[in-house]
Amino acid sequence: MTNILNKLREPFPEEDLEFRVGATNTDKTMGLALAYVQARAIQNRLDEVLGVENWKVAYKEIQGGFLCTLSIRMNNEWISKEDGASITDYESIKGGISSAFKRVASSGFGIGRYLYNARNSWFPIKSQGKGFVFATTPKLELNNKENKKESRPNKLEEESLVIDFGKYKGYTLKEIYKKDISYIKYLKDKCKIIEVIKACEKLLREK
């Protein structure tokens, strides 16, 4: 079982990774790159390591999103894990299902979980539609014990970060603080972006 889990948790090739803009600076020239692995790559990993007959998924619609149950068979025993995700801005149903699948693969069996150890790296962005995309392809860098320094744009004020997700998408943290301090507290406790957490803590200390 340990050998199987180690194979499932191996890092993915660069071509299987994608990046989305997690936050922007105030002049919207730089974006925080959040790495994630494609759902298809996870499916291929499950096929290769377990065999197509030894894993299965089931989805349940919940309020505002989907719950995914991923089951894998090891030593003739089915092991199931669950996790959920909200619908997405683009292709809401398909995106929600895909996000729920990727989340349970990571939280339940560690597939792609190493991506949570990525350094906070900033790259040039450009506008596309109602949002932003990267002008250059980001490169994944992982934190390690020797080097945990976070990268960020020069002279970037943390509280001026523009949030690119959630109900206050497009607002700076300063603007959110003035409008809804409870959401700043929520981001401090629940957000996975180190830059945002630090900025929220700073704002709350200055309350």
ZINORBEL-V416833 format. One record per helix or strand of 2 or more residues. SS is the DSSP state (H for helix, E for strand). FROM is the first residue (numbers start at 0). LEN is the number of residues. If there is no record, write none. Layout:
[[SS	FROM	LEN] [SS	FROM	LEN]]
This chain:
[[H	1	7] [H	13	3] [E	16	8] [E	29	8] [H	38	12] [H	51	3] [E	54	8] [E	64	10] [E	76	10] [H	91	18] [H	112	5] [E	121	7] [E	130	4] [H	157	3] [E	161	2] [H	172	7] [H	180	10] [H	193	12]]
